[in-house]
Structures are given as structure tokens and as C-alpha cells.
Amino acid sequence: MTVTKITLFDIPTTLPVPTSPNTWKVRIALNFKGLHYTTRWVETADIETVCRQLGIPPTSTSPSGAPKYTLPALIDETRSTVKLSDSTPIIAYLESTYPDPDPRRALYPADTRALQALFEAHVAQRITARLIPVMVMHMYDKKTPRDRVDFRRRMEAAFGKPLEDIELKGNAREEAWRELEGAFDELAVYKEKSGGVYFTGGQFSVADLTLVGIILAMRYDSPDEAWPKLQEWNKGEWKRYMDAFEEYLLVR
Ligand SMILES: N[C@@H](CCC(=O)N[C@@H](CS)C(=O)NCC(=O)O)C(=O)O
């Protein structure tokens, strides 16, 4: 393990593991690179205060025009102090600061950045956006009591209805699951073209980590619905895919 002084900021849950797709992306990258780090757990309700206090930059702008702060964030105090937010730039930083001597183990090769960004946008549109209507109550359940209040308030404001009514039921729910299965079918067809276990062949990349983060959220937030379905789709393809990441899922 490389001696580094890195803090990863992640969101706690009531489980022994986090469920945030974007923080998982960075955690897997740190574990894969063998960099020493510790986790600072910050409830969603405190993200803005903690980031402002520590000088961690916002990741976007809210509709009101105010800066928006999200996790993951990372502070690296190994050489000088570097403060970062946003999963993909964090991985790009880790890649350039702590490159693997073997270039085939690069997680974010510079010449693939456009394609990887395109993949991230595709997954966000086809999968992530479709998960809330079938997972919102599962997500709610796994949040800390304080974050449940915050989550309910934000979701109800965004959807204009009670949290319980955001979750689809009956036929509409089945149809939403069929659409999600179709999105994974499509990904399986593309993945076969890589000729390897991962979307980038024999070595996973940021693109794979984006999808893995989403699948981990499905597995941990919804272990009795999303995860059993996913394991069956495409003849067990996604179960085998996830097995390949098992050694990088340590939470420290
Ligand atoms: N583009 C950001 C998105 C991060 C993001 O949306 N994080 C969520 C957790 S997965 C978050 O911090 N949510 C808290 C909030 O919206 O207040 C990234 O890739 O890191």
C-alpha cells in the first residue's frame, strides 16, 4: 500500500457500507491503486457546511443560482494540500498524481476521456434516471434518521408529491423494471464488443466504475428487489461482472 494521507468524504447509511454510486467510484479507484486513505462520514444535511468550512469546491449550481456541494470529495495532504470534489475529476487527479507503473492499469487514459464521458452520460440517462421511481423507498430506508428528513424534503419538493407516491406501483412499476432490464440488455450487447470482462476490455476504467457504482447502489439499497432481478438479467452477466470488483469493495 502506498503511504498517502488522503481523506475520502462519503455519506453514511444505516448499513455497514455506503450506497452512494459516485462515492463508490472513487473508493474503488483508491482501493485498486492501493492508496492509503481514511473515510470522513458526512450526512447529506451537513455536506454544504463541511465543504465550505474545509474549502472544498462546489460541483455545480442549484436552480436558484447558489453553489451546490456534493460528495464524494477528497483531500490529499500527502505532499501539499489538494481539495477536490466530483468523482471523475477526483479519479483523473489520482491517476495523474499516482500513476500505475503499468500503463495498461490506467483507469482514465487521457485519449479515452471523450468516450468515457459519453458512456457516463448514457448510463445517467438510461439507468440512473429510471431508478428513483422503483427505488425511492428503498433508498429512504437506508438513510440515517437525520438524512431521511432531508431526503424526504428534497424529493417531495422536486416531485411535488409525498415520497410514498413517487414510488411506482402495480403495472407501472413492472413496466419501469422492464425498461430498466432493456437498458441493461443494450449495455450487455455493447459490452460483448470489448472482448473482455469490462467495457474497456481486460482492464476496467472510469466508465466501468460509473456503472459499478450504480449497481452497488441497487445491490445495497434494494437487496430484495433490484439486486435479485439484476443477477438474473442477461444470464447472470452482471453478477459475474460484479464478482470481478469484489476485491476492491473494502470500506476503510
Ligand atoms: N457529479 C458528481 C455528482 C455527485 C452527487 O450527486 N453526489 C450525491 C451522492 S451520490 C450527493 O452528494 N448528494 C447530496 C446532495 O445532492 O445534496 C460526482 O460525480 O461526484
PDBQT file of the ligand as one rigid body, heavy atoms in Angstrom, charges set to zero:
ROOT
HETATM    1  N1  LIG A 301     -21.063  14.884 -10.433  1.00  0.00    +0.000 N 
HETATM    2  C1  LIG A 301     -20.944  14.495  -9.056  1.00  0.00    +0.000 C 
HETATM    3  C2  LIG A 301     -22.286  14.091  -8.509  1.00  0.00    +0.000 C 
HETATM    4  C3  LIG A 301     -22.198  13.728  -7.051  1.00  0.00    +0.000 C 
HETATM    5  C4  LIG A 301     -23.529  13.518  -6.399  1.00  0.00    +0.000 C 
HETATM    6  O1  LIG A 301     -24.594  13.765  -6.979  1.00  0.00    +0.000 OA
HETATM    7  N2  LIG A 301     -23.456  13.056  -5.151  1.00  0.00    +0.000 N 
HETATM    8  C5  LIG A 301     -24.627  12.793  -4.379  1.00  0.00    +0.000 C 
HETATM    9  C6  LIG A 301     -24.486  11.463  -3.690  1.00  0.00    +0.000 C 
HETATM   10  S1  LIG A 301     -24.306  10.134  -4.869  1.00  0.00    +0.000 SA
HETATM   11  C7  LIG A 301     -24.731  13.861  -3.309  1.00  0.00    +0.000 C 
HETATM   12  O2  LIG A 301     -23.745  14.331  -2.789  1.00  0.00    +0.000 OA
HETATM   13  N3  LIG A 301     -25.934  14.216  -2.976  1.00  0.00    +0.000 N 
HETATM   14  C8  LIG A 301     -26.143  15.151  -1.939  1.00  0.00    +0.000 C 
HETATM   15  C9  LIG A 301     -26.903  16.347  -2.369  1.00  0.00    +0.000 C 
HETATM   16  O3  LIG A 301     -27.354  16.400  -3.540  1.00  0.00    +0.000 OA
HETATM   17  O4  LIG A 301     -27.067  17.233  -1.531  1.00  0.00    +0.000 OA
HETATM   18  C10 LIG A 301     -19.939  13.337  -8.932  1.00  0.00    +0.000 C 
HETATM   19  O5  LIG A 301     -19.794  12.550  -9.903  1.00  0.00    +0.000 OA
HETATM   20  O6  LIG A 301     -19.267  13.236  -7.895  1.00  0.00    +0.000 OA
ENDROOT
TORSDOF 0
